[in-house]
Amino acid sequence: MDPKETGAQERLRVVVVGATGNVGTSVVRALAADPRVGSVLGLARRRPDLDVPKTAWETVDLASEDAAPVLARHLAGAAAVVHLAWRFQPTHDPVTTWRTNVLGSLRVFDAVAAARVPVLVHASSVGAYSPGPKTGPGVTEAWPTHGWPGAAYCREKAYLERVLDTYEREHPEIRVVRMRSGFLFKEEAASEQRRIFAGRLFPGALLRPELVPLVPDLDGLLFQALHTDDAAQAYRLAVLADARGAFNLAAEPVVDARQLAGLLDARVVRVPRGAVRGALATAWRLRLAPASPDLFDAVLRLPLMSTERARRELGWQPTTSSLEALEAFLRGVRTGAGDRTPPLAGHRIG
């Protein structure tokens, strides 16, 4: 057995909360493929039509006050809980996302403690980080996690970081792991991500190279990406290894406007940041686009992350480059790819 995983037990029962989205489907499959995992229980708001070995499915709505007894029943006897559930929309109603993302997460954390589950792996994000440098080796996990206050996504991720600070002090018997990943892409999740960030009315076919003549070059347009399946392997290792704390996850290279233009066979054009933000803000106010301009502000300020700790302590190594992950996403958008879960429903399911 890998010396980094000597704390792993045989035939673990793992519960994945938020198991049917972009990350959840990959994490469930990664865990189910590991012989040390005896069974996986996937929890989601809606039951999927997905057949994964060693995996059963149950439903829970984390925004409901009735979620607590449901969680108590399903978490009993679990060796680990991976918490991934997150609601991105509606951005015009942050109270609704708060109920699922924050209050729902608190219900999961409380249920983990009440059921005496020894391991909690929580999906944080690069979005939890305070603004930081876009140059150099990247910030470590010690960088402040106060988010970008204008964006609900960042506020909620940062708030849960503060909650977990207290939670770890109050529950030292629980090994808490926080995964702070860059932008996660895979082909099967492309339709979902298009709906979340561009809207249901945006035709994926428009992302053909010949129809995208230019990519704007903006100050701060540098970000890190990762294939979702590679992120899932990090989650698997976090469940099995005797590790705790935060881990940054991203692949090389850092993505900029020129690399995006290369993927789309487009030209790079210098554009004022204010002009792009103004257009996004207008589309959002008119409800023509679901993504808030505040999230655009956050993306331009997110720091670059060092992933050295995950590589050293988890023995994790991405197998796909950031550009290959983006290529998979673009391919999925163009073809309407999806998977057999309600969040990932595409135009065609093979």
C-alpha positions as CSV (number, residue, x, y, z in Angstrom):
1,M,0.0,0.0,0.0
2,D,1.2,3.5,-0.7
3,P,2.8,4.9,2.5
4,K,0.8,8.1,2.1
5,E,-2.4,6.0,2.5
6,T,-1.5,3.8,5.6
7,G,-4.5,5.3,7.4
8,A,-6.9,3.9,4.9
9,Q,-9.3,1.2,6.0
10,E,-10.5,-1.8,4.0
11,R,-13.9,-1.7,2.3
12,L,-15.0,1.8,3.4
13,R,-18.5,3.1,3.1
14,V,-18.4,6.6,1.6
15,V,-21.3,9.0,1.3
16,V,-21.1,11.7,-1.5
17,V,-23.4,14.6,-1.0
18,G,-24.1,16.4,-4.3
19,A,-23.2,13.3,-6.3
20,T,-24.9,14.0,-9.6
21,G,-23.2,17.2,-10.9
22,N,-19.9,17.9,-12.6
23,V,-17.7,16.9,-9.7
24,G,-20.0,14.5,-8.0
25,T,-20.3,12.0,-10.9
26,S,-16.5,11.9,-11.3
27,V,-15.9,11.5,-7.6
28,V,-18.5,8.7,-7.3
29,R,-16.8,6.8,-10.2
30,A,-13.3,7.3,-8.8
31,L,-14.3,6.0,-5.4
32,A,-16.3,3.1,-6.8
33,A,-13.2,2.0,-8.8
34,D,-11.0,1.8,-5.7
35,P,-11.0,-1.7,-4.2
36,R,-10.6,-0.2,-0.7
37,V,-14.1,1.3,-1.0
38,G,-16.8,-1.2,-0.3
39,S,-19.8,1.0,-1.2
40,V,-20.7,4.5,-2.2
41,L,-24.0,6.3,-1.4
42,G,-24.7,9.2,-3.7
43,L,-27.1,11.8,-2.3
44,A,-28.7,14.4,-4.5
45,R,-31.8,16.5,-4.7
46,R,-33.1,14.4,-7.7
47,R,-32.4,10.8,-8.3
48,P,-30.2,10.0,-11.4
49,D,-30.6,7.3,-14.0
50,L,-26.9,6.4,-13.6
51,D,-25.5,2.9,-13.0
52,V,-22.2,2.9,-11.2
53,P,-20.7,-0.2,-9.6
54,K,-21.0,-0.4,-5.8
55,T,-23.1,2.7,-5.8
56,A,-26.7,3.4,-4.5
57,W,-28.6,6.6,-4.8
58,E,-30.9,8.5,-2.4
59,T,-32.5,11.9,-2.4
60,V,-32.2,14.9,0.0
61,D,-32.9,18.6,-0.4
62,L,-30.3,20.4,1.7
63,A,-32.3,23.6,1.6
64,S,-35.2,22.0,3.4
65,E,-35.4,21.9,7.2
66,D,-36.4,18.2,6.7
67,A,-32.9,17.4,5.5
68,A,-31.5,16.8,9.0
69,P,-33.2,13.5,9.7
70,V,-32.6,12.3,6.2
71,L,-28.9,13.0,6.5
72,A,-28.8,11.4,9.9
73,R,-30.2,8.2,8.5
74,H,-27.9,8.0,5.5
75,L,-24.7,9.1,7.2
76,A,-24.9,6.5,10.0
77,G,-22.0,4.1,9.8
78,A,-20.2,6.0,7.0
79,A,-16.4,6.1,7.1
80,A,-16.2,9.4,5.2
81,V,-18.5,12.1,3.7
82,V,-17.6,14.0,0.6
83,H,-19.6,17.2,0.5
84,L,-20.0,18.7,-3.0
85,A,-23.5,20.0,-3.2
86,W,-23.7,23.5,-4.6
87,R,-26.3,25.7,-6.3
88,F,-25.1,28.4,-8.7
89,Q,-28.5,29.8,-9.7
90,P,-30.5,32.0,-9.4
91,T,-27.9,34.7,-9.2
92,H,-30.7,37.3,-9.0
93,D,-31.9,35.7,-5.7
94,P,-28.9,35.1,-3.5
95,V,-31.2,34.1,-0.6
96,T,-32.1,31.0,-2.5
97,T,-28.4,30.0,-3.1
98,W,-27.6,30.8,0.5
99,R,-30.2,28.3,1.7
100,T,-28.7,25.5,-0.2
101,N,-25.0,26.4,-0.2
102,V,-24.5,27.7,3.3
103,L,-27.5,26.5,5.4
104,G,-27.4,23.2,3.6
105,S,-23.7,22.8,4.2
106,L,-24.2,23.5,7.9
107,R,-26.7,20.7,8.0
108,V,-24.2,18.4,6.4
109,F,-21.4,19.4,8.8
110,D,-23.8,18.9,11.9
111,A,-24.9,15.5,10.6
112,V,-21.3,14.4,10.1
113,A,-20.5,15.3,13.8
114,A,-23.7,13.7,15.1
115,A,-23.1,10.5,13.2
116,R,-19.5,10.5,14.3
117,V,-18.2,10.2,10.8
118,P,-14.4,10.4,11.1
119,V,-13.7,12.1,7.7
120,L,-15.2,15.1,6.1
121,V,-14.0,16.2,2.6
122,H,-15.4,19.6,1.6
123,A,-15.4,21.2,-1.8
124,S,-14.1,24.7,-1.3
125,S,-12.7,26.6,-4.3
126,V,-10.2,29.1,-5.6
127,G,-13.1,31.4,-5.3
128,A,-12.7,31.4,-1.5
129,Y,-9.4,33.1,-1.8
130,S,-8.9,36.8,-1.3
131,P,-7.6,38.8,-4.3
132,G,-4.0,37.9,-4.9
133,P,-1.1,37.8,-7.3
134,K,-1.4,36.6,-10.9
135,T,2.4,36.0,-11.2
136,G,5.0,33.9,-9.5
137,P,4.8,30.4,-8.1
138,G,1.2,30.8,-6.9
139,V,-0.2,31.3,-3.4
140,T,-0.1,28.4,-0.9
141,E,-3.1,27.2,1.2
142,A,-2.1,29.8,3.8
143,W,-3.4,32.7,1.6
144,P,-6.4,34.5,3.2
145,T,-9.8,33.1,2.3
146,H,-12.1,36.1,2.5
147,G,-13.3,35.8,-1.1
148,W,-14.4,38.7,-3.4
149,P,-17.2,40.4,-1.4
150,G,-19.3,41.3,-4.5
151,A,-19.8,37.8,-5.8
152,A,-22.3,35.6,-3.9
153,Y,-20.3,32.4,-4.9
154,C,-17.2,33.8,-3.3
155,R,-19.0,35.1,-0.2
156,E,-20.6,31.7,0.4
157,K,-17.3,29.7,-0.2
158,A,-15.4,32.1,2.1
159,Y,-18.1,32.0,4.8
160,L,-17.9,28.2,4.9
161,E,-14.2,28.4,5.3
162,R,-14.8,30.4,8.5
163,V,-17.4,27.9,9.6
164,L,-14.9,25.0,9.1
165,D,-12.2,26.9,11.1
166,T,-14.5,26.7,14.1
167,Y,-15.8,23.2,13.3
168,E,-12.2,21.8,13.3
169,R,-11.5,23.3,16.7
170,E,-14.8,21.9,18.1
171,H,-14.4,18.5,16.5
172,P,-10.7,17.5,16.5
173,E,-11.8,13.9,16.2
174,I,-13.0,14.6,12.6
175,R,-10.3,14.7,9.9
176,V,-11.5,17.7,7.8
177,V,-10.1,18.2,4.2
178,R,-10.8,21.3,2.1
179,M,-10.3,21.0,-1.6
180,R,-9.6,24.4,-3.3
181,S,-9.7,23.7,-7.0
182,G,-9.4,25.9,-10.1
183,F,-12.1,25.8,-12.8
184,L,-13.2,22.2,-13.4
185,F,-14.2,21.0,-16.9
186,K,-15.1,17.8,-18.6
187,E,-17.0,16.9,-21.7
188,E,-20.1,15.5,-19.9
189,A,-20.6,18.6,-17.8
190,A,-20.4,21.1,-20.7
191,S,-24.2,21.5,-21.3
192,E,-24.7,22.1,-17.5
193,Q,-22.0,24.7,-17.4
194,R,-23.3,26.4,-20.5
195,R,-26.7,26.7,-18.9
196,I,-25.3,28.0,-15.6
197,F,-23.0,30.6,-17.0
198,A,-24.3,31.5,-20.5
199,G,-28.0,30.6,-20.3
200,R,-30.3,28.0,-21.8
201,L,-30.9,30.1,-24.9
202,F,-27.2,30.2,-25.9
203,P,-26.6,27.7,-28.7
204,G,-23.5,25.6,-28.0
205,A,-22.9,25.3,-31.7
206,L,-21.9,28.9,-31.8
207,L,-18.6,28.0,-30.1
208,R,-17.3,26.5,-33.3
209,P,-13.9,28.1,-34.1
210,E,-15.1,29.7,-37.4
211,L,-17.8,31.6,-35.4
212,V,-15.6,33.1,-32.7
213,P,-13.4,35.7,-34.5
214,L,-11.8,37.2,-31.4
215,V,-11.0,36.7,-27.7
216,P,-10.7,39.8,-25.5
217,D,-7.4,40.4,-23.8
218,L,-8.2,41.9,-20.4
219,D,-6.1,42.8,-17.4
220,G,-6.3,39.9,-15.0
221,L,-7.6,37.3,-17.5
222,L,-5.4,34.5,-16.2
223,F,-6.9,31.5,-14.5
224,Q,-6.2,27.9,-13.6
225,A,-8.2,24.9,-14.9
226,L,-8.3,21.2,-14.3
227,H,-10.1,18.2,-15.8
228,T,-12.8,17.1,-13.4
229,D,-11.7,13.5,-13.4
230,D,-8.2,14.6,-12.2
231,A,-9.9,16.6,-9.4
232,A,-11.9,13.4,-8.5
233,Q,-8.7,11.5,-8.0
234,A,-7.6,14.1,-5.5
235,Y,-10.8,13.7,-3.6
236,R,-10.4,9.9,-3.6
237,L,-6.9,10.3,-2.2
238,A,-8.1,12.7,0.4
239,V,-10.7,10.1,1.6
240,L,-8.1,7.4,1.8
241,A,-4.9,9.2,2.9
242,D,-4.2,10.4,6.4
243,A,-4.2,14.0,5.4
244,R,-6.1,17.0,6.7
245,G,-6.4,20.7,5.9
246,A,-6.6,22.6,2.6
247,F,-5.3,21.5,-0.8
248,N,-5.0,23.6,-4.0
249,L,-5.8,21.7,-7.2
250,A,-5.0,22.9,-10.7
251,A,-3.2,21.7,-13.9
252,E,-0.7,23.4,-16.1
253,P,-0.5,25.7,-17.9
254,V,-2.1,28.8,-16.5
255,V,-4.7,29.9,-19.1
256,D,-4.6,33.3,-20.7
257,A,-6.3,35.1,-23.6
258,R,-3.7,33.8,-26.2
259,Q,-4.2,30.2,-25.2
260,L,-8.0,30.6,-25.3
261,A,-7.7,32.2,-28.8
262,G,-5.5,29.2,-29.9
263,L,-8.3,26.8,-28.8
264,L,-10.9,28.7,-30.7
265,D,-8.6,29.7,-33.7
266,A,-9.4,33.3,-33.0
267,R,-7.6,36.6,-32.7
268,V,-6.6,38.3,-29.5
269,V,-7.9,41.9,-29.2
270,R,-7.2,44.3,-26.4
271,V,-10.5,45.4,-24.8
272,P,-11.1,47.7,-21.9
273,R,-12.2,45.8,-18.8
274,G,-15.0,48.3,-18.2
275,A,-16.6,47.7,-21.7
276,V,-16.8,43.9,-21.1
277,R,-18.1,44.3,-17.6
278,G,-20.7,46.8,-18.8
279,A,-22.0,44.4,-21.5
280,L,-22.2,41.6,-19.0
281,A,-24.0,43.8,-16.4
282,T,-26.6,44.9,-19.0
283,A,-27.2,41.3,-20.1
284,W,-27.5,40.2,-16.5
285,R,-29.9,43.0,-15.5
286,L,-32.1,42.2,-18.5
287,R,-32.0,38.5,-17.6
288,L,-30.4,37.6,-20.9
289,A,-27.4,36.0,-19.2
290,P,-27.5,34.1,-15.8
291,A,-23.9,34.9,-14.7
292,S,-23.5,37.9,-12.5
293,P,-21.0,40.6,-13.5
294,D,-19.7,40.3,-9.9
295,L,-18.4,36.9,-10.7
296,F,-16.5,38.4,-13.7
297,D,-14.9,40.9,-11.2
298,A,-13.9,38.0,-9.0
299,V,-12.3,35.9,-11.8
300,L,-10.0,38.8,-12.7
301,R,-8.8,39.1,-9.1
302,L,-8.4,35.4,-8.1
303,P,-4.8,34.5,-7.3
304,L,-2.9,31.8,-9.0
305,M,-2.4,28.8,-6.7
306,S,0.6,26.6,-6.0
307,T,-0.4,22.9,-6.0
308,E,2.8,21.6,-4.4
309,R,1.1,20.5,-1.2
310,A,-1.4,18.2,-3.0
311,R,1.4,16.7,-5.1
312,R,3.6,16.1,-2.0
313,E,1.2,15.0,0.7
314,L,-1.5,13.3,-1.4
315,G,0.7,11.9,-4.1
316,W,-1.6,13.6,-6.6
317,Q,-0.7,14.4,-10.1
318,P,-3.1,15.6,-12.9
319,T,-3.0,13.5,-16.0
320,T,-4.6,16.1,-18.3
321,S,-3.4,19.6,-19.0
322,S,-5.6,22.6,-18.4
323,L,-5.9,23.1,-22.2
324,E,-7.0,19.5,-22.7
325,A,-9.7,20.0,-20.1
326,L,-10.9,23.2,-21.9
327,E,-10.9,21.3,-25.2
328,A,-13.1,18.6,-23.6
329,F,-15.5,21.3,-22.4
330,L,-15.7,23.0,-25.8
331,R,-16.3,19.7,-27.5
332,G,-19.1,18.9,-25.1
333,V,-20.7,22.3,-25.6
334,R,-20.7,21.9,-29.4
335,T,-22.2,18.4,-29.3
336,G,-24.6,18.9,-26.4
337,A,-22.8,16.2,-24.3
338,G,-24.2,15.1,-21.0
339,D,-24.7,12.3,-18.6
340,R,-27.6,10.4,-17.1
341,T,-28.3,12.8,-14.2
342,P,-30.7,15.7,-14.0
343,P,-27.9,18.4,-13.6
344,L,-25.8,17.0,-16.5
345,A,-28.7,16.4,-19.0
346,G,-27.4,17.2,-22.4
347,H,-29.0,17.6,-25.8
348,R,-28.1,13.9,-26.5
349,I,-27.5,11.1,-24.1
350,G,-25.9,8.1,-25.8
